[in-house]
Amino acid sequence: MTLRVIRKLGRALVVVFLVTISVVALFGLVPGTVATVILGQSATPEAVAALNASLGLNDPLWTRYAHWVGDAVTGDLGTSPLTGRPVLQAILERLPVTAELAVLALLIALICAIPLAILSSLRAGTKTDRTINGLSSVLLSVPTFVAAPVLIYLLALQAELLPVTGWVSFGESPFENLRHALLPAAAIATTEIAAFTRLLRSDLISTLREDYVVAARAKGLPTGYVVLRHALRPSSFSLITVVGVNLGRLIGGTVIVETLFALPGLGQLATTSIMARDVLMVEGIVAFLAVAYVGINTVVDIGYGFLDPRVRGRRT
């Protein structure tokens, strides 16, 4: 088990390295630098070149990356040359918004998906099952940038139940915070509902055919009790794994939603930083999200071995 954990951690470090070095390399291919943004379009080439040199943007790729990594491992992600603020401070200020959206989206997805999956598995092959599967197919095919405007039109413009834009922190007003977060979180959750429903339905159908479940139902135990007490837990291992992996993915995948709803999260910060050629800010955001994604994925992957002893001896 120890060797497996070490192997997983080693892979995680490789992934983080590849992601961060790719960002640095790609920014080197983009025309223009943050110096142009700071000095303006009217700046002379000499002034831009001097500022690039002072910011270290003329150094070779590996030199800049080595310096950045050396500072990053100590918790220093640099200071944005555009705003003059520490990158880590800006990330931590925006993180609560993005994390809340991701967690709330997963909760909405689970609240909707678990009852649908149970109903679909108990009615496998019936009209109810086909209806739920058809709905899942529709939700899977609708991207977030389509689901968000539809929800805005239905729930905000027509029903006037939820606000379209703006953000209120949880500390100011928990109720208003939920009202502002619910609509964007629901837009993120649409695809997750469909994926979770299909995954859990498939596992539940297999579990309901197991001998111990059949025996429990033959004894006359209520169907709901059998499903919740005997079938749901062993059918949830795959779902738990996917939820953990998707949490990391959603933390880094809220860019479109945060832009559409004008939310002050990491996604909006990344978008504005890319447009401004703020390399240090983008590098810090990408590195932070990569570590969060890989870290959550690794913890879930390792924890899966404790939840399901059958995978402990497997070589992965």
Protein Blocks (a to p, Z undefined) as FASTA:
>chain_A
ZZmmmmmmmmmmmmmmmmmmmmmmmmmmpgcifklmmnopkbcfklmmmmmmmnopmpcf
klmmmmmmmmmmnopabjafklopafklmmmmmmmmmmmmmmmmmmmmmmmmmmmmmmmm
mmgoiaklmmmmmmmmmmmmmcfklmmmmmmmmmmmmnomacfbdcddfklommlmmmmm
mmmmmmmmmmmmmmmmmmmmmmmmmmmmpmklmmmmmnopafklmmmmmmmmmmmmmmmm
mmmmmmmmmmmmmmmmmmmnopabfklmmmmmmmnopaklmmmmmmmmmmmmmmmmmmmm
mmmmmmmmmlmmpcZZ
